[in-house]
Amino acid sequence: MNKYSRKIQKLYDTAPKQETAVLVALINQGQTEQQVNEYLEELAFLTETLGAKTVYRFTQRMERPDVKTFVGSGKLEEIQSYVEHFQVNMVIFDDDLSPSQMRNLENELKVKVYDRSLLILDIFLNRAQTAQAKTQVELARFQYLLPRLTNMWTHLERQRGGTGTRGGAGEKEIETDKRDIRNKITLLKEKLREIEKQGVTQRKGRKGIVRVALVGYTNVGKSTLMNLMTKANILAENKLFATVDATVRKVVLDNIPFLLSDTVGFIRKLPTHLIESFKSTLEEVREADLLVHVVDISHPSFEEHIAVVQQTLNEIGAGDKSMLLVFNKIDLVPPMPSEEERLLMSDIELEQQQYLDFEKLSEAYAKKTGIEPVFMAAQEALHIEEFRTALVKEVKKQHLKIYPHYLQDETIDWSSYSDESEV
């Protein structure tokens, strides 16, 4: 081996290795194994977004989680053996764990244990860019960690004695740490209130112009669509929660100006603390005149994703907004085969492929919502004109509500709404 090879080998040996993870999920009554496998696919995607590699998945059919260790004792031994043998760095559960469950699991497994909420919170912490988003995520994370301090740091079990400590000798470190975190929560709430005041002032300046918000499940292509419409250069990548911060841009179509905002994507089992903390960012959704609900039609569970988004909108008080439904990523859906092609295909081939009849789907949702959905592929700019036409039609309706006598009010100085406005 020459000196250059040795240098390369040395660099390779000292380079930080990617952390590995195993995933755990329960199959309870009313769930199929296929559904749980889809949930684990999403959990694996979340794990990848955090920066770790999924190496194995464990499932167990149980009516309800074990109170002490979430999974049964036999399954826990199986997980423990795998973790020890392959030196896995973390175990990630697809549900939330109670403080006692997390403590027991960490004691047994001797590695980092994540539940779904903590995983999502850490991803948000890495992705947040603005001061508001960072403050919101920090607040949510501290609120989550407060009742779980005993599981997070083993040194908290030690007693803190001596003078100058509140409560005198024998006070546990955990009480001090809890007090510190409560103080941090108070400070973060105060900081967030100040940021929210600025946001309210900013939003007041946007009165008199239609406001449109892109909403949808995470990773459905909202940021790609935003970039297509505004050239805003928002981060758009094939990872969950690529966008955490809300971004607002001015768009003008058919001489009608409106504000378009891209917001954080929703997801199944979104942590309650996170929804609560992000309520100020979600004001962009609550105060919008029109919601553009973007759906990844290529995903096998797109109908469930629609339901999750609608439920979250209801929770934040935006469930009754005017809405345009957009089925995105149609380029990833195999086209319906012709009658001749069907005759040549086996029943297994027909079942395996996820064929969708766009015409029937359009009729069904038009009947359900009163608005004909749009089918497009934002990444390929496919059917973008159809989307623009449908969007203009809905924006005009909202514009006429503000200015019932004139479609475009000459007294408004539209130039005051900058293309670079950002939240």
N, C-alpha and C positions, 0 to 999 in steps of 0.2 A: 504493500500500500504506500503510494507516494505521499508527500507532505500535503498536497492539495486534497487528496482523497481523505486524509486524516482530518483535515480542517472541516471538510464537508460532513464527515461522520460525527465530529465533535459538535458541530452545529445541530445536527439531527438529534444527537443524544440529549442535548441541553434544551431543545425546543420544547415549549409547554405542550403536553399531550392533551388531546380533547377528552373531556370528561365523559364517562359512560353512565347510562341509566337503564334501569328496568322499570317497566310500567305495570301497574296493578289496577284491575277493575273487577267489580262484582257484576254478575248477571242475576238480577232479581226478577221477581215475578212480573210478568207483563213485558219483559224485554226479550228479544231474540239474540242469539249469539252473533248474528250478522250486524245488528244495531250496535252492540257493544264493541265489535271489531271496528266499526266506523268511528265510534267515539275514541277508541285507542289510536286510530289513524290521526285524528285531530290532536290527541294528546302528544303523539310522536312529533307532529308538526310544531306544536308549542315547545316541546323539548329541544327540537332543532333550532327554533328561533332563539331560545335561551343560550344555545351554543354547545349543547351536549348531544351525544349520539345514543340513540336507543339500540340496545343489544338484545333485549328479550322482553316478552310480554306475558304476564300471568293473569289468568282469569279464574274466577271461582263462582259457581252458582250457589247463591245464598239468599234466603228470603229477606234478611236484614243484616247489616254489618255487625261483627262482633264488637261488643261494648269496649273491650280492652284493647284489641289489636286489629280491629277492622276486618281482617280475614281470619279464617279458622286456624287452629294450632298446627295442623298438618301442612296447610298451604304456607304458613309463616316459616316453618322449617325448610320447606322446599325453596322459598325465596332466599332464606339465609344461606343455605348451601350454595346456591348459584352465585350469590353476591360474594361469598368468601372465595369460592373456587376461581371465579373470573375477575376478582378484584374490582368489582363495580363500584363507582363513586357515589351513586345516589339511587334512591328508590322513589318513584313518583306515583302517587295515587290519583285516580280520576275523580275522586270525590273529596269533599272537605273532611278533615280529621279533627276530632275534638282534642283539646289540650292533653288529656290523659292518654288518648290513643297515640298521639305523636310522641309523647314521652316514652311510652312503653315500646313503640316501634324502634325509636332511636337506641334505646337500651338493648334491644334484642339484635338489631341489624348492625349496629356500630358504624353506620354511614349516614350521610345527609338524607333526611326524609322530607319530601315535598308533598303537599297536597295541591289540589288544582288551584285554589285561591292564591297560595304563596307563589306558585309557578307563574301565574298571570301577573301578579304584583311585581315580581322581579323583572319580567319582560317589559312591563310598563316603565319601571324604573330605568331600565337601559335605553328605552326608546324616547322618553320624554325630552323635549328640546327647550320649550319655553319655560319661563319662571313659574307660570301658572300651573302647567302640567306637572313639573317637577314637584312643586309644593303639594299638589293634589295627591300624587302618588306616594310621596313621603308620609303624608297624613294618613292615607289608607293603610300603608304598610305598618306604621306604628300602632294604629288602632287594631290591626290584625295581630301583631306580635304581643301586645300588652298581656292578654290572658295566657300566652304561651311561653312566657319567659323561662319557666322552669325547664322546658324541653330544649331551649335554644342554647343555653350556656351551662355547662356542668359546674362551673365555678360558683354559680349562684347558691349552691347548697352549702357553701362554706359560711361560717358565722363571722360577722364583723364585730369586733369588740373595740375597747379603747375609748378614750374621751373624744368629745366633739362630734359624736354620732347621735342622731336623733333616736331617742328610745334607749340610749345607753348601751352597755355591753350586752352582747347576745343578739343584737338586731341582725336579721338575715340580709345579705347583700341584695336579695331579690326585692326587698321593700324599697331600698335605695334606688335600684334600677327602675322599678315601677314608678317611683316618684319622679325620676329623671324623664322617663318617657311621657308621663302625664304632663310635665312641664313643656316638653317638646311639642306635644299635641296641642296644648294651649297656644304656644307661640305660632305654630303652623296655621292654626285656625285664624288667628289675628292677621297673619300675613296674607292668608287667602282672602279674608274680608276686604283688605286694602286693594288687592289685585282685582277682586270682583267689582269694587266701586269704580275702578278705572274701566272695566269691561262694560258696565252699565252706561257710563258716560259715552263710551265709544259706540255702543249700540243705539243710543238715543240719536246720535248724529246720522244714523242710517234710515231714519223715518222718511217716508215718502217715496221709497223705492222697494220694489218687490224683492223678497229674500227667499232664496231657494237653498235647501240643504240636502246634500247627498247622504243617505243612510243605507245601512245594510249590514249583513253578517261580515265578519272580518275576512279579508282576502278575496273579495268578490270583484275587485277592479274599480273601486270608487276613485282612488287616486289617479289611476290610469285615465279614467273618464274626465276627471278634473283637469289633468294635464292636457288632454285632447281639446277641451273646451277653452282653456285659459292660458296654456303654455306657462303654468305656474311652477314647473320643475319640482313638484312634490315628490318625495321618495316613494317610488312604486316598485315593489319587488315581491317575489313569490314567497312571502313570509307572513305569518299572522301578526297583526298589529303593526304593520309597517308604518302606519300613521297613528300617532297618539294625540298630537296637537290639532286643534281646529284651525283651518286656514280659509280666509275669505278673499274672494277676488270679484271684480266687476266684469260682467259680460254684457255685450250688446248684440242682440239678434233682432233682425227686422226693425232696426231703429228703436228697439225697446230695451232699456238698460235694466239689469237686475244684478243682485249680489248672489254669488254661488259659493257655498261653503262645503268643505270636505271635513267630515268629523270622524271620530274614533269608531272603529267597527265593533259591532256587538258580537257576542259569543254565548254559547250555551253555558249555563252556570256561571255567569259573570259575577265576581265577588260583590257582595252587598256593599261593603265599605268603599269599593271602587266606584260603584254607581253613585253612592252618596257624595263622595269627594269630587266626582266629575260632573256634578249637577250644574256647576257654573259654566263649564265648557259646553255642556249639552244645552245651554241656553240658546245656542245657535240653532238647535233643532226645535226647541220649544217655541221660540219666537219666529220661526220661519213661516212664510205664507204657503209654501209648497214644499213637500218632501219628494225627492226622487229616490225611490227604493230600488237599489241595485241588487240583483240576484244572480248568483253563479249557477246558471241552468245546467252546467255540465256536472255539478256535484250530485251524487246519488241521493243526498238528503236535502235537496234545495227546498222542498216544501216544509220540512221541519225548520230550516233556517228562516224561512218567511215567518213562521209562527213565533220563533224566538225573537225576531226583530219587532214584530207587532206587540208581543208581550212587554218587551223592554220599553217601547214607545208608550204603551199604556202606563207603565210604572213611572215614567218621567212626565206624564201629563201631555203627551203629544200624539196620542193614539187616534184622535179625530181630525187630524190635519188633512188638507187636500193632498192627494198623492198621485204620482206617476210611477207605474211599475215598469222596470226595465230588466228584461232577461238578458244578461250579459254572457259572453264566452260561448256563443252558439257555434263557433268554429270548432269547439272541442266535443260537440255532440254529433254522433254519427247520423247522417240523413236517413229518413225513412226509406226502406227499400221498396222498390216497385213490386207489383203483384208477381211479375215474372221472376224477379230476384228472390222473392219469398218462397216460391215453389222450389227453387234450387237450394234453399237453406234448410238445415236440420232444425228441429225444435230446440235443441240445446243452444245452437248458434243464435237463434232468435231471443232466447231467454237471457243469454249472457250479455248481449249488446243492450245498452240503454238507449233505445230508440224513443224519440219524442215526436208527437204530432203537434207541431207548432200551431197549426190552424185550430185544432180542437182545444189546445191549451189557451190560446188567445180568446176563443169564444167563452170558455169556462170562466176565465178571470174577468173578462169584460162584463159578463153577466153578474159576477160576484161583486165587483168594485164599481161598475158603471163607467170605467175607463179602459179603453183597449190598450193592452201592454205593448211595449216596444221590444223587438228582438234585435240584438246587435252583438258585435265583438269589438270592444273598445281598443284592445291591443292591436288589432288589425285595421281599425277604423272602418269596419264593415257595418253598413247600414247607418252610418253616422248622420246622414241627411234625414233619414226617417226619425231618428232620435231628436234632431234639431227641430224638425217640424212639429213633433208631438210636444216638445218642451215649450216652444214658442206659443203654441195653442193654449197650454195651461198657464203660462206666464201672463198672457194677454187677459185671461179670465181674472187673475189676481190683480193685474194692473188696473182693470176697469172697476174693481172694488174700491181702489184707492182714488182713482180719477174717473168717476162714472160718466162725465160729460165729454172728456177728451182722452183719447188713447195716449197722446203724448202732450203733456202740459209744458208749454213753452216757458212758463215762469220758473221752472226748476232748473237750477244750474247743475247738470249731471256731471260736469267736470270736477265737482267737489268730491265725488266718490272715486277715490284713487284706485287704480288697478293694483296697487301694491299694498292695500289694506290687509292686515294680517292679525289674527288673534293668537 
